[in-house]
Amino acid sequence: GPACSITARVPLTSLRFAPRGGGIGERALLAALDYNGGVSVMDCTETIRSAEHRADDASSEEEDGATPTMMMHVACRREETMAVLAKKKKKVGKKRRTRGTLLARASQIEWWPTTDGGRSFTLASLATLQAHCKTKGVVQSSKQAILRLQRWNSSFPSEDDEPKDVFCLPISREGASSNNSSALLLPMLPAPVHPPSRSHETLSYLQLTPTNGNALSIRGVRRFPRPDEIIASLLRRNDPTRALELAKKFGGAEHFGGRVMNECRVRLWEDRRDAPALMLVSDDAYVIGQAMKLLVPNTAGHDDGDGGRYHRNAEGLTLDDLLELFKEALARCDGLLRTSEEIEGSSQWQYVEDASSQLKDAIRRLGTFCLLLDHFNETGSSPVSAPEDMYTPRFLREFRQESLMPIASCAAAKGDFDALTVLLVRHPVSLRD
């Protein structure tokens, strides 16, 4: 026989059990749509458990206890699901807005699975919203078909819980059952286990518009994802700039704990060589590692047309960007050497010390390179001018790696005492060796 029966003053036209694993955990919820467009949500968890227990235990038939019907309780009344808050303009002296309540009479209902681990459950409905307005002393009423999504922020609904409207989307200016337009809410497709699919996160409906011939269209509304899901989607589309802007709007590192912010900035650096983004990454090891990669000769670079190889890691970086990156990485090294006493003497400690030494030398040589470059440009002894970002691979490939003795010898032979002074003052040990 049936596990339970439902009686109501208004005849029921539709019953929908919430799918298990659809965002409500182990709760068994039943949505009942009545003839007048009201929706009541019943909690049938204890009823189903009792029925399963009675089916397993034959001796329980002789026990006297509560019937399954009595174990059901109303999780949400029809008055709460029908109410829609709306803004109304009321003229009292100056114009001001007051909130009113309208009634939405549902014609179809479907559960919409959620993916928040059972912290909420969501009900979709196709309804007709009826509003009354007074124009020149005449009360007029209008109907509008809407697609509505209601959510309860609790996996254990009670009579005190009230649903929140996620959205109320207008479908047509007339009612859903009018002659001008009709719509059909499609049932939710089950989510396949493999391969993964997001089809169950789309609320779809059919709309028939018999204007200038029958026009049938299938439309859908995607589930509103969380901010971190939107950011992840933007990163998958190779749009880290918009992802970072969105993360900042939602509180940045304070909201996401720095993980999402780091991911956005790392993508900006790796895809677009955005130096300021790299310097804002909170992962010290990553920043130091990227700076050290710039110092490593690139044997698989691109030919720059000058008999050498283009330093791919520094593509698009100016000398100023390079200097700021080296300074930031050196500061991270100094911070680790001061505070990380537990790694002292280990291989990691030795790596940080070596990186600090190489970065200091690179900063000193980069400063010398910039001073000589400015000097040659002022005296007119510089070769043909090149784009600013072309000096960076030239520094990393030649000036950073080669000995300074040939440059000092050339400056002395030409009588360029200014260039020779810069080299002797900034690199006395290298020239003496």
N, C-alpha and C positions, 0 to 999 in steps of 0.2 A: 504494500500500500504506500501512499505518499508519505513523505517524512513530515510534512506539515501542510496546513491549509491557511489561506488568507481570506479574510472577509473585510469588506469596506462598504461604506455608504455609497460611494461612487464606484461604478464598475471599472475594473482594471482593463486596460487595452494592451499593455506590454510589460513584460518582466525581463530583467537583464541581471544575471549573476556576474559579479566582477570576476575576471579571470584570475586564477591563482598565479602568484609571481609577477603580477602587474603593478606593483608598487604598494600593495597593502599587506605584504607578508602572508601570514596564515589566516587572516581574517576572511570570513565569507560574508560578503555584502550583496544585498539584493535591492535593485532599484525598481520601483513599481510606478508605472505611468498610468494615471487614471484618465477617465473620459473627459474631464474638465481641464486637462493640461497640467495637473499637478504631479510632482515627482516626490515620492517618499523613499527614503533609504532605510532598509531594515538590516540589522545585524543578526545573521543566522548562524553564527559560529557555533554557539553552544547547542543549537538545534541539530546541526549536522553531526557534531561530535556525539551527541546522545543517540542519534539514529544509527551511526556506525557502531557504537558500543552495543546497542540493543541487537543489531544484526549479528554481531560476533558472539554475544552471550545469550544463549537461549533462555537461561534461567532468569534473565532480567525481566521477562514478560510477566512474571508473577509478582514483581516488586511494585509497590505503589509509590509513585513519584510524580514530579511535574511532567505534564505533557509537553511534547516538542513545541507546540504553539505558544505555550506560556514562557518558554525559554527565549523566544524572540523578543527583541526590543527595538524601538524606533531610534535609529541613529540620527535621522534628520527628517523633520516634518515637511510637508508639501508647502506650507506657508513660507518657509525659509528658502526653499529652492526656487519658488516663483518670484520672489522679490528681486527687483533690479533697482539699484540706486541711480538716479538721474539728476542732472543739474537743471534747475528751472530759474528763469529770470523773473524776479518779482519787483515791481516798481513801487517803492515806498519812499517818497521824496526823491532821493537819488537812486540810480539803478544799483541793485545788488543781487547777488546770486544766492539762492537757497537750494538745498538738496531735497528732492522728493523721491517717492518710491513708486515704481511702475510694476506691473505684473506681466510676466512672460509665460505664456501658456505653451507648454511643450507638446509637440506632435510625435517626435521620435527621440530616443535616447540610446546612447552607446557609452560603454566605459572606455576611457583612454588610459592605456598603461603608462606608468611613470617609471623613472629610473633613478629615484633618490633613495633607494634602499628601504622602502616601506614607511617613509615618514609622511606620506600623503597619498590620497587617492583622488582621482579626477573623473568627472562625468561630463560627457559631451551631449548636447541636445540641440535639436532643430525646433525653434519656438517662434511664436508670433507675439510681438510686443505691441500692446495697445496703449496709445497715449491720447489724452484729452486736452484740448486747448480751447481757450475762449477768445474769439475774434469778433470784435464789434458787437459784443453782447450775445453772440451765438456760440454755443458750445459745439465744437467739432471734434471728431475722433478720427484717428488714423491708425492703420495697422502696418507693421513692418516685420518681415521675416528676418530672423537673426540666427546666426550660428553661435552658440554659447558654450563656454567651457568653464565649469565650476570645480574648485579644488578645496578639499579639506586638509588642513595641515596637521593631521594626526592619524596615526595608524590604528588608534583605538577610539573610534568616534563615539560620542555620547550625545545626549539631547542638548547639551550646552554648546556643542560645536556648531559654528555657522560657516557655510561655504563662502569662499571668496571667488569673485569673477576674475578669471584670467583674461578673458576677452569676450566681447559681444560684437560680432561682426555682422553688419547689415548685408542681407542677400538681395532683397528687393523691397520696393516701397509698399508692396501689397502683402497680404498674408500668404503663408506658405501654401494654403489650399485654394487660393484665388484662381481665377481663370487666366490671369495674365502671366503668372509664373508659378512654377511648382519645383520643389526640391526634394531630394531623397538623401538622407544621411546614410552613408555606407558603413557596414560593420567593420570593426578594426581587424586588420589582418594579423594573424599570429606571427610572432617574431621567430624566424628560423634559427636554429642553433648554429648551423654551419651551412653556407658561409654567413658571416654577420651581415645584417641588413638593418636599415633604418626605416623600412616601410611601415613598421608598427608605430612610428613616431609621427605619422602624418594623418591628420584628420581629413578624410575625403568625403565629398558629397557630389551628387549629380544635380544639375540644374537644367530644366526644360523651359525655354522661352518661346512660346508660339507667336512671335511677332515677325511678320514677313517670312513666314515659313517656320517650321519647327527647328529650333537650334538646341542641340543637346551638348552640354559641356561637362567635363569632369574636373573638379577643382579640389584643392587641398590646402590645409594650413599645417605647417610644420610645428613641431613642439618647440617652445621657446627654450633654447639651451641656456645653461649657466654661463656666466662671463668667461670662466676658464675654458669652456668648450668652444665659445666663439673665438677666443684668442687662438686656441689650438687649430681651429679651422682656418683662420687667417694665416697662420704660420704654414699650414699645408699648402695654401695657395700662394706661397712665397710673397706675402705682404706683411713683413715684420713691422713696417712703419705704422700701419693702422692697428696692428696687434698691440704695439707699445702704447699708442694713444688710448686705446680702449682700456688697457691695464691701468693707466694713470687715472682715468675717469672713475674706475672702481676702487681707488684707494692704493693702487700700486703695490709696493712691497708690504705695506701694512695689512692689506687685504689678502694677498696671495702668498705671503711669507717669503717673497723674493724669488721663488722658483720660476714663476711665469715671467717675471720681469727679466731674470737672467736669460731665460730661453729666448725672449724677444731680442734682447741686446746681442746675444751670441749669434742669432740669425742675421741681424743687421751687420755685424762684423764679418761673418763668414761669407755672406752673399754680396755685400756692398762695400766692404772695407770701411765701415763707419767707425773711425777711431774714438770719438767721444762715447759711443755706445760701449765699446770694449772697456774703456776706463771706468765705466759705471757697473761692470759685472762684479758681483761680490765674491766670486770664486777666485781666491788668490792664486791657486795653482794654475788655473786656466789662463789668467792674465799673464803670469810669468812665462808659461809655456808658449803662448802666442808671441810674446816679445822675443823669446829665444829663437823661435822659428824664423823671425825676420833676420836674425844674425847668421843663420845657417846658409851657406852657399847653395843655390838652387841649381842642381845639375840637369834638371828637366824643364827649365824655363823656356820662354819664347824668345826667338831670335830678335834682337832689337835693331838689327841692321848695322851694327858697329863692330862686328866680329866677335861679339860676346853673347851672353845669354841673359834674357830679361828675368829679373827677380820676381817671380810670380806672386810670392807672398806679400810683396809691397806694392802691388799694382794699385794705382789710384791714390797712394799716400804721398803727401808733400813732406818736405823736410821738417816743417813745424809739427805735423802729425807724428812723425817718427820720434822727434825729440820728446814730445809729451808722453807718448807710449812708453819710451824707455824710462823716463822719470817715474811714471806711475808704477811700472814693474819693479823698478829699484826700490821704491817706497814699500811695495808689498814684500819684497825680500827682506828689507831691514825690519819690518814689522814681525815677520815670521822668526827671524833670528833673535829678536828681543824677547818674544813671548813664548816660543815653542821650545821650552827647556826639555820636554820629554823626548824630543827627537835629536837632541844634541849628540853628536858623534856618529849618528846613523848615516846611511847612504842618502836619505832625504835631506839631512842637514848639509851634507857635502854638496849635493846638487844645488841647494839654495845659495850656498857660499860661492860656488863657481858661477852661478847665474849672476849674483851680485857683482862679482869681479868683472865679468864680461860686459855687463850693462854699464858699469862705471867707465870702462875703457871706451865703449861705444858712444857714450854721451860726450866724453872728452874729444874723441875724434870727430864726432858730428859737429860739435862747436867749432873745431878748427876748420872743417870743411866749409861751413857757412861763412866764417871770417875770410877765408881765402877766396871763396866765390864772390863775396861782396867786393873784396879788394880788386880782383881781376875785372869785375864789371865796371868799377869806377875808373880804372886805368885803361880800359879798352883792350886789355890783353886776353880777355876771355874768348873762347871759341864761339862759333855760331850759337846764338841763343836757342834754348830748347824749352819746351813746356816745363812748368814747375815740377810736375810729378815725375819727369824724366830724370831729374837730378837724384831722386831717391834710389833707384836701382843702380845708378852710377856710383853713388857713395857706398852702397852695400857690396857691390861687386868689386870695385877697384880700391877706393880710398880706405874702406874698412878693412880689407884683407891684405893689401900690399904694404911693403915697407915705405916709410916716409923719407928715407935717405935719397932716392932719386929726385924727389920733389925739392928737397932742400938743396941738392947739388945744382939742379936747374935754376932755382931762384938765385943762388950765389953766382952762377955763371952769367946770369943776366943783370946782375947788380940790383936785384929786387930785394932791398934790405927790409922792407915792410913784411913781405911774405916770409923771409927768412927769420925775422924776429918772432913772428907768430909761431912758427914751427919750433924754434929753440926754446921759447918760454913755456909753451904748452906741452912739449914732448921732449924734455931734455934727456930722459933716460933712453928712449927709443933711438934718438939720434946718436947718443954716445955709444950705444951698443952696435 
